[in-house]
Amino acid sequence: MNQEGFDKIDDIFVATSTGGTLIGLCIGNYLTGQKIKLHGMSGVFDKDYYHEHANVILRELNVTEKRSEDLVDIIDDHRKSMLDDHYFLQEVASSTGIFCDPVYSGKALKGMLAEMKTNPSRFQGKNVMFVATGGTLGLYGGGLQTCLDNTFTKLAHTWEDKMGDPQPIN
C-alpha cells in the first residue's frame, strides 16, 4: 500500500461477501501503519461475523493490541439485492463505463453514496476510493440484459443483416 497516490486517500470502501478482501485490507492497512479508514458494505453476513473472522486472523498474526472493530467499519444495513434498481446501475455504467453487478458492487456503491450523503461523519475524509472487487459474473446469465433495459439499450447500435435491416437487440 506504499504506492504513489495512497497518501491522498482518506477512506477505502468495498463490498463484503465472504470478507476476504476487507479482512486482507484491514490487516494490510494495520501492519503497514497506514491511516486509511476502511469500510465494508455487508453482502451476506452481519458485521459480527466479519469482525469475528478478522479477529481470529489478527490473533493468528499475534496482533493483540487491536481488534477488527478498531480497524474497519462494517455497514450491514444494505444487504438487500438491487435487482430492481436498474436505473442506478445504468447511470453508473453510462457515466463511468464501469458495470456494477446488482448483488455486490452495485449495492455497495449505492450504499456508500447514501452513507456519504446521510452520514458523512462516518468517513475520515473526502477522498474515498471505492474498490470493485468482483461480482461481474452476476452480470452474465441474463443479469446484464436486466441491467440494460430499454432505456439504456436505445443508446446501443445494432448490426445490420445482409439485406441492410437492423437486427433487434434481445
VEXMI-658747 format. One record per residue: chain; x, y, z of N, C-alpha, C in turn; residue in three letters; residue number from 1. Coordinates in steps of 0.1 Angstrom, whole numbers, plus 2048, in hexadecimal, padded with zeros to 3 digits. Example, Ala and Ser with C-alpha at 12.3 -4.5 7.8 and 13.67 -1.06 7.14 Angstrom:
  unit  n_X  n_Y  n_Z  ca_X  ca_Y  ca_Z  c_X  c_Y  c_Z  code  pos
     A  884  7C7  84E   87B   7D3   84E  884  7DF  84E   Ala    1
     A  880  7EA  847   889   7F5   847  881  800  84F   Ser    2
end
This chain:
  unit  n_X  n_Y  n_Z  ca_X  ca_Y  ca_Z  c_X  c_Y  c_Z  code  pos
     A  808  7F4  800   800   800   800  809  80D  800   Met    1
     A  816  80B  7FF   81E   817   7FE  820  81B  7F0   Asn    2
     A  816  81A  7E8   817   81E   7DA  814  82D  7D9   Gln    3
     A  818  833  7CF   815   842   7CD  806  844  7CC   Glu    4
     A  802  84E  7D3   7F4   852   7D3  7EC  84E  7DF   Gly    5
     A  7F1  844  7E6   7E9   83F   7F2  7E9  849  7FD   Phe    6
     A  7F3  852  7FD   7F4   85C   807  7E8  866  806   Asp    7
     A  7E2  866  7FA   7D6   870   7F8  7C9  869  7FB   Lys    8
     A  7C9  85C  7FE   7BC   855   801  7B9  855  810   Ile    9
     A  7AD  85A  813   7A9   85A   821  7A2  84D  825   Asp   10
     A  79A  848  81C   791   83C   81F  791  833  813   Asp   11
     A  790  826  816   78D   81C   80C  780  815  80F   Ile   12
     A  778  813  805   76B   80D   806  76A  801  7FD   Phe   13
     A  766  7F5  802   765   7E9   7FA  758  7E2  7FD   Val   14
     A  753  7DA  7F4   748   7D1   7F6  74E  7C5  7FE   Ala   15
     A  746  7BF  807   74B   7B4   80F  742  7A9  80E   Thr   16
     A  747  79E  809   73F   792   807  744  787  811   Ser   17
     A  74F  781  80E   755   777   818  75E  77E  822   Thr   18
     A  762  78B  81F   76A   792   828  779  792  825   Gly   19
     A  77D  78A  81B   78C   789   819  793  795  815   Gly   20
     A  78D  79D  80B   793   7A9   807  794  7B3  812   Thr   21
     A  789  7B5  819   788   7BF   824  792  7BB  82F   Leu   22
     A  792  7AF  833   79B   7AA   83D  7AA  7AC  839   Ile   23
     A  7AD  7A9  82C   7BA   7AB   827  7BE  7B9  827   Gly   24
     A  7B5  7C2  823   7B8   7D0   823  7BA  7D5  832   Leu   25
     A  7B2  7D0  83A   7B2   7D4   849  7C0  7D0  84F   Cys   26
     A  7C4  7C4  84C   7D1   7C0   852  7DD  7C7  84B   Ile   27
     A  7DC  7C8  83E   7E7   7CF   837  7E8  7DE  83B   Gly   28
     A  7DC  7E4  83D   7DC   7F2   841  7E2  7F4  84F   Asn   29
     A  7DF  7EB  858   7E5   7EC   865  7F4  7E8  865   Tyr   30
     A  7F8  7DD  85F   806   7D9   860  80F  7E3  859   Leu   31
     A  80A  7EA  84F   813   7F4   848  812  802  84E   Thr   32
     A  80A  803  858   809   810   85F  801  81B  858   Gly   33
     A  7FA  817  84E   7F2   820   846  7E7  826  84F   Gln   34
     A  7E2  831  84C   7D8   838   854  7CA  839  84C   Lys   35
     A  7C9  830  842   7BD   830   83A  7B2  82A  842   Ile   36
     A  7A6  830  842   79A   82A   848  793  821  83E   Lys   37
     A  791  815  843   78B   80B   83A  77C  809  83D   Leu   38
     A  774  807  833   766   805   834  762  7F9  82C   His   39
     A  759  7F1  831   754   7E6   829  745  7E6  829   Gly   40
     A  73E  7E3  81E   730   7E2   81D  72D  7D3  81D   Met   41
     A  726  7CF  827   723   7C1   829  71A  7BC  81D   Ser   42
     A  71E  7B0  818   716   7AB   80D  70F  79E  811   Gly   43
     A  714  797  81B   70F   78A   81F  70C  789  82E   Val   44
     A  716  78B  836   715   789   844  714  797  84B   Phe   45
     A  711  796  858   711   7A2   860  71F  7A6  864   Asp   46
     A  721  7B2  869   72E   7B7   86C  735  7AF  877   Lys   47
     A  72E  7A9  880   734   7A1   88B  73C  795  885   Asp   48
     A  736  78F  87A   73D   784   873  74B  788  86E   Tyr   49
     A  74B  794  867   758   798   861  762  79C  86C   Tyr   50
     A  75D  7A3  877   767   7A6   881  76C  79A  888   His   51
     A  764  790  88B   768   784   891  773  77D  888   Glu   52
     A  770  77C  87B   779   776   872  787  77D  871   His   53
     A  786  78A  871   792   793   870  79A  792  87D   Ala   54
     A  793  792  888   79A   791   895  7A2  784  897   Asn   55
     A  79C  779  891   7A3   76C   892  7B1  76D  88A   Val   56
     A  7B0  773  87E   7BC   775   876  7C6  77E  87D   Ile   57
     A  7C1  789  883   7CA   792   88A  7D1  78B  895   Leu   58
     A  7CA  783  89D   7D1   77C   8A8  7DB  772  8A2   Arg   59
     A  7D8  76B  897   7E1   762   890  7EE  769  88C   Glu   60
     A  7ED  776  889   7F8   77E   885  7FF  785  892   Leu   61
     A  7FB  781  89D   7FF   787   8AA  7FD  796  8AC   Asn   62
     A  7F2  79A  8A5   7EE   7A8   8A7  7E3  7A8  8B2   Val   63
     A  7E8  7AC  8BE   7DF   7AB   8CA  7DB  7B9  8CF   Thr   64
     A  7E1  7C4  8CA   7DE   7D1   8CF  7D2  7D8  8C8   Glu   65
     A  7CE  7D2  8BD   7C3   7D7   8B5  7B9  7CC  8B2   Lys   66
     A  7AD  7D0  8B1   7A2   7C7   8AC  79D  7CC  89F   Arg   67
     A  796  7C3  898   791   7C7   88B  787  7D3  88D   Ser   68
     A  780  7D3  897   776   7DE   89A  77D  7EC  89A   Glu   69
     A  78A  7EC  89E   792   7F8   89E  797  7FC  891   Asp   70
     A  798  7F3  888   79F   7F4   87B  796  7F6  86F   Leu   71
     A  78A  7F2  870   781   7F2   864  772  7F5  868   Val   72
     A  76C  7FC  860   75E   800   861  755  7F7  858   Asp   73
     A  74D  7EF  85D   744   7E6   855  736  7EB  856   Ile   74
     A  730  7EE  84B   722   7F2   84A  71A  7E6  845   Ile   75
     A  710  7E2  84E   709   7D6   84A  6FA  7D9  848   Asp   76
     A  6F6  7E5  845   6E8   7E8   843  6E4  7EA  834   Asp   77
     A  6ED  7E5  82B   6EA   7E6   81D  6EB  7D8  816   His   78
     A  6E7  7CE  81D   6E8   7C1   818  6DE  7BC  80D   Arg   79
     A  6D4  7C4  80B   6CA   7C1   801  6D0  7C2  7F3   Lys   80
     A  6CC  7B9  7EA   6D1   7B9   7DC  6CB  7C5  7D5   Ser   81
     A  6D2  7CA  7CB   6CE   7D5   7C3  6C8  7D1  7B6   Met   82
     A  6C3  7C4  7B5   6BF   7BF   7A8  6B4  7C8  7A2   Leu   83
     A  6AD  7D0  7AA   6A3   7D8   7A4  6A7  7E7  7A2   Asp   84
     A  6B4  7EA  7A5   6B8   7F7   7A4  6C1  7F9  798   Asp   85
     A  6BC  7F7  78D   6C3   7F8   780  6C8  806  77D   His   86
     A  6C0  810  780   6C3   81D   77C  6D1  821  782   Tyr   87
     A  6D3  81F  78F   6E0   822   795  6EB  81B  78E   Phe   88
     A  6EA  80F  78B   6F4   807   784  6F7  80C  776   Leu   89
     A  6EC  811  770   6EE   816   762  6F5  824  763   Gln   90
     A  6F2  82C  76D   6F8   839   76E  707  837  771   Glu   91
     A  70B  82D  779   719   82B   77C  720  826  76F   Val   92
     A  71A  81D  768   720   818   75C  721  822  751   Ala   93
     A  717  82A  74F   718   834   744  720  840  748   Ser   94
     A  722  843  754   72A   84F   758  739  84B  75B   Ser   95
     A  73C  83F  75E   749   83B   761  74F  830  758   Thr   96
     A  746  829  751   74B   81D   749  74E  811  752   Gly   97
     A  74A  812  75F   74C   807   768  73F  800  76B   Ile   98
     A  73E  7F3  768   732   7EB   76B  733  7E5  779   Phe   99
     A  729  7E8  781   728   7E2   78E  71D  7D8  78F   Cys  100
     A  720  7CD  795   716   7C2   796  70C  7C7  7A0   Asp  101
     A  6FF  7C2  7A0   6F5   7C7   7A9  6F5  7C0  7B7   Pro  102
     A  6FE  7B6  7B9   6FE   7AF   7C5  709  7B4  7CF   Val  103
     A  715  7B7  7CA   71F   7BB   7D3  724  7C9  7D0   Tyr  104
     A  72C  7CB  7C6   732   7D8   7C4  728  7E3  7C1   Ser  105
     A  71D  7E0  7BB   712   7EA   7B8  70C  7EF  7C5   Gly  106
     A  708  7E5  7CE   702   7EA   7DA  70C  7F0  7E4   Lys  107
     A  718  7EC  7E3   723   7F2   7EC  725  800  7E7   Ala  108
     A  726  803  7DA   728   810   7D5  71C  819  7D9   Leu  109
     A  710  814  7D7   704   81C   7DA  704  81F  7E9   Lys  110
     A  707  814  7F1   708   816   800  712  820  804   Gly  111
     A  71E  820  7FD   728   82A   801  724  838  7FE   Met  112
     A  71E  83A  7F2   719   847   7EF  70E  84C  7F8   Leu  113
     A  705  843  7FC   6FB   846   806  701  84A  814   Ala  114
     A  70B  843  818   712   846   825  719  853  824   Glu  115
     A  720  856  818   727   863   817  71D  86F  818   Met  116
     A  711  86C  813   707   877   813  700  878  821   Lys  117
     A  6FC  86D  827   6F5   86E   834  6FE  86D  840   Thr  118
     A  70A  868  83F   712   866   84B  721  869  847   Asn  119
     A  724  875  843   732   878   83E  73C  877  849   Pro  120
     A  738  878  856   742   876   861  747  868  862   Ser  121
     A  741  85F  85C   745   851   85C  753  850  854   Arg  122
     A  755  859  84B   762   859   843  76C  862  849   Phe  123
     A  779  85E  848   784   865   84D  786  872  845   Gln  124
     A  784  871  838   786   87D   830  77D  87D  823   Gly  125
     A  781  885  819   779   886   80D  77F  87E  802   Lys  126
     A  78B  879  803   791   871   7F9  78F  862  7FB   Asn  127
     A  784  85D  7F6   780   84F   7F8  781  847  7EC   Val  128
     A  788  83C  7ED   78B   833   7E2  781  828  7E3   Met  129
     A  779  825  7D9   770   81A   7D8  777  80F  7D0   Phe  130
     A  778  803  7D6   77F   7F8   7CF  775  7EE  7CB   Val  131
     A  773  7EC  7BE   76A   7E2   7B9  772  7D5  7B8   Ala  132
     A  76F  7CB  7C1   777   7BF   7C2  772  7B3  7BB   Thr  133
     A  768  7B5  7B4   762   7A9   7AD  753  7AA  7AB   Gly  134
     A  74D  79F  7A9   73F   79E   7A7  73B  7A0  799   Gly  135
     A  745  7A2  790   741   7A4   782  73A  798  77C   Thr  136
     A  73D  78C  781   736   780   77C  727  781  77E   Leu  137
     A  723  789  788   715   78B   78A  70E  792  77F   Gly  138
     A  716  798  776   710   79F   76A  70D  795  75F   Leu  139
     A  712  789  75F   710   77F   755  704  777  758   Tyr  140
     A  700  76F  74F   6F4   766   752  6E7  76E  753   Gly  141
     A  6E7  779  74B   6DB   781   74B  6DC  78E  754   Gly  142
     A  6E5  78E  75D   6E6   799   766  6EA  7A6  75F   Gly  143
     A  6F3  7A5  755   6F7   7B1   74D  6EB  7B6  745   Leu  144
     A  6E3  7AE  73F   6D8   7B3   738  6CE  7BA  741   Gln  145
     A  6CC  7B4  74D   6C3   7BB   757  6C8  7C9  75A   Thr  146
     A  6D5  7CA  75B   6DB   7D8   75E  6D9  7E1  752   Cys  147
     A  6D9  7DB  746   6D9   7E3   73A  6CA  7E3  735   Leu  148
     A  6C1  7E8  73C   6B3   7E8   738  6B1  7F2  72C   Asp  149
     A  6A5  7F3  727   6A2   7FB   71B  6A8  809  71C   Asn  150
     A  6A8  810  727   6AD   81D   728  6BC  81E  723   Thr  151
     A  6C4  814  728   6D2   815   725  6D5  80F  717   Phe  152
     A  6CD  804  713   6D1   7FE   706  6CD  807  6FA   Thr  153
     A  6C5  811  6FC   6C3   81A   6F1  6CF  821  6ED   Lys  154
     A  6D9  822  6F6   6E6   828   6F3  6EF  81F  6EB   Leu  155
     A  6EC  812  6EB   6F5   808   6E4  6F2  808  6D5   Ala  156
     A  6FC  805  6CD   6FB   803   6BF  6F8  7F5  6BC   His  157
     A  6F1  7F2  6B1   6EE   7E5   6AD  6F6  7E1  6A1   Thr  158
     A  6F9  7D5  69F   6FF   7D0   692  6F5  7CE  688   Trp  159
     A  6F8  7D1  67C   6EE   7CF   671  6F0  7C1  66B   Glu  160
     A  6E5  7BB  667   6E7   7AE   660  6EB  7B0  652   Asp  161
     A  6ED  7A6  64A   6F2   7A7   63C  6E9  7AF  633   Lys  162
     A  6DC  7B1  637   6D3   7B9   62F  6D3  7C8  633   Met  163
     A  6DB  7CB  63E   6DC   7D9   642  6D1  7DC  64D   Gly  164
     A  6CA  7D2  652   6C0   7D5   65C  6C6  7D3  66A   Asp  165
     A  6C3  7DD  673   6C9   7DB   680  6C3  7CF  687   Pro  166
     A  6CB  7C9  68F   6C7   7BD   697  6C2  7C2  6A5   Gln  167
     A  6B8  7BC  6AA   6B3   7C0   6B7  6BD  7BD  6C2   Pro  168
     A  6BD  7C5  6CD   6C6   7C2   6D8  6BD  7BA  6E2   Ile  169
     A  6C2  7AE  6E5   6BA   7A5   6ED  6BE  7A6  6FC   Asn  170
end
